[in-house]
Amino acid sequence: MSPEGPMPVVVVGGLHADARRATVEQLLREVPGSVALHHDLSSGPTSTVRRSIRDTTGDLSWADTPLINDCACCALREDLVPELERLADGALTRLAVVELWDSVEPRAMAEVIAARGDGVFRLTNVMTAVDPALVLACLTNGDDLAEAGLAAALTDERTVGDTFARQLEYAPVLSLADSPATGRDDLALLRQLHPTARQIHIASGKLGVAAVAGFDVAAAAAAQHPACARLPHDWDEEGISTFVWQRRRPFHPGRLYAALEDLCCAAARSRGRFWLADRPDSLLAWDAAGGALCVEHAGPWMASLPDAAWEMMPAERRTAAALDWHPEHGDRCQHLVFTSPGLDRAGLLSLLDSCLLTDDELASGPASCSPPTGFDELLGAVA
């Protein structure tokens, strides 16, 4: 790594604070001339944010920055780029390690860094630090971040489980703590949750090379979009299962809504895309962790768009649609993935299939779905 050219920046995040700090310290040791930049949001969201910069010798500087709109993360975003610019201007920093606070999700910070580097600094990777022994406990934790003292804003309504899931699944590199409590089932769960991630043990001496391996923000965003997400495949290992359910016909909105609680609680983690018979143009996202389910619009199905609009869509969307194309339904499909220890595959299969339109309902058309349904409240007016 040369000090010439844009300063490399790696983002390190994760709710597992001990593993995160160990990852940062290891990077500082492996890369001479590196510094770590950290914004401590523990006094927010009603106070100031403390920013510190350190190297292997300890703290180099610290300062307080005020909140913006009662949001600690907003303050972080506004303060982060000027500090990176200052470090880059000094031409002495070989690697800037941005250590995120516990509940800060890496995607937002990665996109800010990538968009505002202006040739002065560049994002070279994103890592999430993980203690494998704590993965299941975090993933199934339905507490609000506010209850856990981890809220980043007064309006922060995220839960521990869904925040951890997004931290884990966004990063292409997982830095693993060597915890004596880690079991083979913990490692199997981690592999199934994020099968494409590169796993590196913190003490392996390989984090420094991974930190500058390169990062594609657009590809990372596409991999998170429900229409083209890289979802796990069917898997059974060490008592951990991933069940992939795919169908073509639409859900009956009333029956699916009645089954939501059972489906949400059936697995530690579930995600994917689906469609409802009364909303044929809406691609709907399914995201559940910690017993909490988020269902939301994720844009239109490509099949609902005029041909001229296809060229305006990202290449990843067009490719995903082409791979999923069906002569009758286009790219409309049900693709849900459930990952958990002790997964009841047969029960999930039966319940999900029972929520689909029957042959008679398909023949009857929209009249078979008598509004209103609970989805009207969740999603708003029928699209």
C-alpha positions in Angstrom: 0.0 0.0 0.0 1.4 3.3 -1.1 0.8 6.7 0.5 0.5 8.1 -3.0 -2.9 8.4 -4.6 -6.3 8.5 -2.7 -6.0 7.5 0.9 -7.6 4.0 1.4 -10.5 3.8 3.8 -12.0 0.7 5.4 -15.2 0.6 7.4 -15.4 -1.7 10.4 -18.8 -2.1 12.0 -20.8 -4.5 14.1 -22.8 -4.8 17.3 -20.2 -7.1 18.9 -18.1 -4.3 20.3 -15.3 -6.5 21.7 -14.8 -8.2 18.3 -15.0 -4.8 16.5 -12.4 -3.2 18.7 -10.1 -6.2 18.3 -10.5 -6.0 14.5 -9.5 -2.4 14.5 -6.5 -2.9 16.8 -5.3 -5.7 14.6 -5.6 -3.5 11.5 -3.6 -0.8 13.2 -0.9 -3.4 14.0 -0.8 -4.9 10.5 -0.7 -1.7 8.5 2.0 0.7 9.7 0.9 4.3 9.4 -2.7 3.5 9.8 -5.1 5.4 12.1 -8.6 4.7 13.4 -11.4 7.2 13.4 -14.3 6.5 15.8 -17.5 8.5 16.7 -18.8 7.5 20.1 -22.6 7.8 20.1 -23.2 6.4 23.5 -24.1 9.8 24.9 -26.7 10.4 22.2 -29.3 10.8 20.9 -29.7 13.7 23.4 -26.1 15.0 23.8 -23.0 15.4 21.7 -21.0 12.9 19.7 -17.3 12.4 20.7 -14.9 11.8 17.9 -11.5 10.2 18.5 -8.5 9.4 16.3 -5.9 6.9 17.4 -3.0 4.8 16.2 -1.1 1.9 17.8 0.3 4.3 20.4 -3.1 5.5 21.7 -5.3 8.5 21.2 -4.0 11.2 18.9 -6.9 13.6 19.2 -10.5 13.9 20.3 -13.3 16.4 20.0 -17.0 16.8 20.4 -19.4 17.5 17.6 -23.0 18.6 18.1 -26.1 16.5 17.2 -27.9 17.4 14.0 -31.7 17.1 14.2 -31.4 15.0 17.4 -29.6 12.4 15.3 -26.2 11.0 16.3 -25.8 9.3 12.9 -26.5 12.6 11.1 -23.7 14.2 13.1 -21.4 11.3 12.3 -22.1 11.7 8.5 -21.4 15.4 8.6 -18.2 15.1 10.6 -16.7 12.0 9.0 -15.9 13.4 5.6 -14.0 16.5 6.8 -12.0 14.4 9.1 -11.1 12.0 6.3 -10.1 14.9 4.1 -7.9 16.3 6.8 -6.2 12.9 7.3 -5.7 12.5 3.6 -4.3 16.1 3.2 -1.5 15.2 5.7 -0.3 12.5 3.3 0.9 10.4 6.2 -2.0 8.1 6.7 -1.6 4.8 4.8 -5.0 3.5 5.9 -7.9 5.1 7.6 -10.0 2.7 9.6 -13.5 4.0 10.3 -14.7 2.2 13.3 -18.5 2.5 13.5 -20.4 2.7 16.8 -22.4 -0.4 17.8 -25.8 0.2 16.1 -24.5 2.2 13.1 -25.2 0.3 9.9 -22.2 0.1 7.4 -24.2 0.7 4.2 -25.1 4.4 4.9 -21.5 5.2 5.9 -20.0 3.3 3.0 -22.2 5.2 0.5 -21.3 8.6 2.1 -17.5 7.8 1.9 -17.7 6.5 -1.7 -19.8 9.4 -2.9 -17.7 12.2 -1.3 -14.1 11.0 -1.7 -13.4 13.3 -4.7 -10.1 11.5 -5.4 -8.7 12.4 -2.0 -9.7 9.2 -0.3 -11.4 6.0 -1.5 -13.4 3.3 0.1 -11.5 0.0 -0.2 -13.6 -2.4 1.9 -16.3 -2.9 4.5 -16.0 -5.4 7.4 -18.4 -6.5 10.1 -16.8 -7.9 13.2 -18.5 -10.9 14.6 -18.3 -13.1 17.7 -19.8 -16.3 16.3 -21.0 -17.4 19.7 -23.3 -14.3 19.9 -24.8 -14.5 16.4 -28.0 -16.4 17.3 -28.6 -14.3 20.5 -28.3 -11.1 18.5 -30.3 -12.3 15.6 -33.3 -13.4 17.8 -33.2 -10.3 20.0 -36.4 -8.4 19.4 -35.7 -5.5 21.8 -35.8 -2.0 20.4 -32.4 -0.3 20.2 -33.7 2.4 22.5 -34.4 -0.3 25.2 -30.9 -1.6 24.8 -29.4 1.9 25.0 -28.2 1.7 21.4 -30.6 4.2 19.6 -28.8 6.6 17.3 -31.7 9.1 17.1 -34.8 9.9 19.1 -36.9 8.5 16.2 -34.8 5.3 16.0 -37.3 2.4 15.9 -35.0 -0.4 14.8 -34.6 -3.6 16.8 -31.4 -5.3 17.8 -32.1 -8.3 15.6 -32.9 -6.5 12.3 -29.9 -4.1 12.8 -27.5 -7.0 13.4 -28.9 -8.8 10.3 -28.2 -5.8 8.0 -24.7 -5.2 9.5 -23.9 -8.9 8.9 -25.3 -9.3 5.4 -24.0 -6.1 3.9 -20.2 -6.6 4.5 -18.2 -8.8 2.1 -15.7 -9.5 4.9 -16.6 -10.9 8.3 -13.8 -10.7 10.9 -14.3 -13.5 13.4 -13.3 -13.4 17.0 -11.8 -16.7 18.4 -14.3 -17.2 21.2 -14.0 -20.4 23.2 -17.8 -20.5 23.4 -18.2 -20.9 19.6 -19.7 -24.1 18.5 -19.8 -25.8 15.1 -23.5 -24.8 14.9 -22.6 -21.2 15.4 -20.3 -21.3 12.4 -22.8 -23.1 10.4 -25.4 -20.5 11.1 -23.0 -17.8 10.1 -22.2 -19.5 6.8 -25.9 -19.9 6.0 -26.8 -16.3 6.8 -24.1 -14.9 4.6 -22.6 -17.6 2.3 -20.8 -15.3 0.0 -18.8 -13.5 2.7 -15.1 -14.0 3.2 -14.5 -15.0 6.8 -11.2 -14.0 8.3 -10.1 -14.7 11.9 -9.0 -11.6 13.6 -5.6 -13.0 14.7 -4.8 -14.6 11.3 -2.7 -11.6 10.1 -4.8 -11.3 6.9 -7.1 -8.4 7.7 -4.7 -5.7 6.4 -4.7 -7.2 2.9 -8.5 -7.6 2.9 -8.9 -4.0 4.0 -7.7 -2.7 0.7 -9.1 -5.4 -1.6 -11.7 -3.1 -3.1 -15.4 -2.4 -2.7 -18.1 -1.8 -5.2 -20.9 0.3 -3.6 -23.3 -0.2 -6.4 -22.9 -4.0 -6.4 -23.3 -4.1 -2.6 -26.6 -2.1 -2.9 -27.9 -4.3 -5.6 -27.1 -7.4 -3.5 -29.4 -6.0 -0.8 -32.3 -5.0 -3.1 -35.1 -7.6 -2.8 -35.4 -7.9 -6.5 -31.9 -9.1 -7.1 -30.6 -10.0 -3.6 -28.1 -12.9 -3.4 -30.3 -15.0 -1.1 -28.9 -18.2 0.5 -29.6 -21.6 -1.0 -31.2 -24.6 0.6 -28.9 -26.0 3.3 -28.7 -28.3 6.3 -25.6 -28.4 8.5 -25.0 -28.9 12.2 -28.7 -28.6 13.1 -29.0 -25.3 11.2 -31.3 -25.2 8.2 -32.0 -22.8 5.4 -35.3 -23.5 3.6 -35.9 -21.8 0.2 -39.5 -21.5 -0.9 -40.3 -20.4 -4.5 -43.6 -20.3 -6.2 -45.2 -18.5 -9.1 -48.9 -17.9 -8.3 -49.8 -14.9 -6.0 -50.6 -14.9 -2.4 -54.2 -14.4 -1.1 -53.7 -11.3 0.9 -56.1 -12.2 3.6 -54.7 -15.7 4.3 -51.1 -14.5 4.2 -51.8 -11.7 6.6 -53.4 -14.1 9.0 -50.3 -16.3 8.8 -47.7 -13.5 9.3 -47.1 -14.0 13.0 -46.5 -17.7 12.6 -44.2 -17.2 9.6 -42.3 -14.5 11.3 -41.6 -16.6 14.4 -40.8 -19.7 12.4 -37.1 -18.8 11.9 -34.4 -16.7 13.4 -34.0 -15.0 10.0 -36.2 -14.8 6.9 -36.1 -12.5 3.9 -37.0 -12.3 0.2 -39.6 -11.0 -2.2 -43.3 -11.8 -2.8 -46.4 -10.6 -4.5 -50.1 -10.3 -3.6 -53.0 -11.0 -5.9 -54.5 -7.5 -5.2 -51.2 -5.7 -5.9 -49.9 -7.4 -9.0 -47.6 -4.5 -9.9 -45.9 -4.2 -6.6 -42.7 -6.1 -5.7 -42.9 -6.5 -1.9 -39.9 -7.0 0.4 -40.0 -9.5 3.3 -37.4 -8.9 6.1 -37.7 -10.6 9.5 -35.4 -11.0 12.4 -35.8 -11.2 16.2 -39.5 -11.9 15.8 -40.1 -8.6 14.0 -41.3 -8.5 10.4 -40.9 -5.6 8.0 -43.0 -5.7 4.8 -42.7 -2.8 2.3 -42.9 -1.8 -1.3 -39.6 -2.3 -3.2 -40.6 -0.8 -6.5 -42.5 -2.3 -9.4 -42.1 -5.7 -11.0 -40.4 -5.4 -14.3 -43.3 -7.2 -15.9 -45.5 -4.2 -15.0 -43.3 -1.7 -16.8 -43.6 -0.7 -20.5 -40.7 -2.0 -22.7 -39.2 1.5 -23.0 -38.7 1.7 -19.2 -36.5 -1.4 -19.1 -33.4 0.5 -20.3 -33.9 3.0 -17.4 -33.6 0.2 -14.8 -30.2 -0.9 -13.4 -28.5 -3.8 -15.2 -28.8 -6.0 -12.1 -32.6 -5.6 -12.1 -32.9 -6.4 -15.8 -30.7 -9.5 -15.3 -32.6 -10.7 -12.3 -35.9 -10.3 -14.1 -34.7 -12.2 -17.2 -33.5 -15.1 -15.0 -36.9 -15.2 -13.2 -39.1 -14.7 -16.3 -42.2 -16.8 -16.6 -44.5 -16.7 -19.8 -47.6 -15.8 -17.7 -46.4 -13.9 -14.7 -43.2 -12.3 -16.0 -40.7 -11.8 -13.1 -43.5 -11.9 -10.5 -42.6 -14.7 -8.0 -42.5 -15.8 -4.4 -39.0 -16.2 -3.2 -38.7 -16.5 0.6 -35.7 -17.9 2.5 -35.9 -19.0 6.2 -32.7 -19.8 8.2 -32.8 -21.1 11.8 -31.8 -24.0 14.1 -34.6 -26.5 14.5 -36.5 -25.3 11.4 -39.8 -27.0 10.6 -39.5 -27.4 6.9 -42.7 -29.4 6.4 -44.7 -27.0 8.5 -43.4 -23.9 6.6 -44.1 -25.6 3.3 -47.7 -26.4 4.2 -48.4 -23.0 5.7 -46.9 -21.0 2.8 -48.6 -23.1 0.2 -51.9 -22.7 1.9 -51.6 -18.9 1.5 -51.5 -19.0 -2.3 -54.5 -18.5 -4.5 -56.3 -21.8 -5.3 -57.1 -22.8 -8.9 -60.7 -21.5 -8.4 -59.5 -18.2 -7.0 -57.1 -17.8 -9.9 -59.9 -18.4 -12.3 -62.2 -15.9 -10.4 -59.6 -13.1 -10.7 -59.5 -10.1 -8.3 -63.0 -10.8 -7.0 -61.5 -13.7 -5.0 -59.6 -11.3 -2.8 -62.2 -9.3 -0.9 -60.7 -6.1 0.5 -59.9 -4.7 2.9 -57.0 -6.8 4.3 -54.4 -6.1 6.9 -51.9 -5.3 4.1 -53.9 -2.1 3.4 -52.7 -0.7 6.7 -49.2 -2.0 6.3 -48.7 -0.9 2.7 -51.2 1.8 2.1 -53.7 2.0 -0.7 -53.8 -0.8 -3.3 -51.2 -0.3 -5.9 
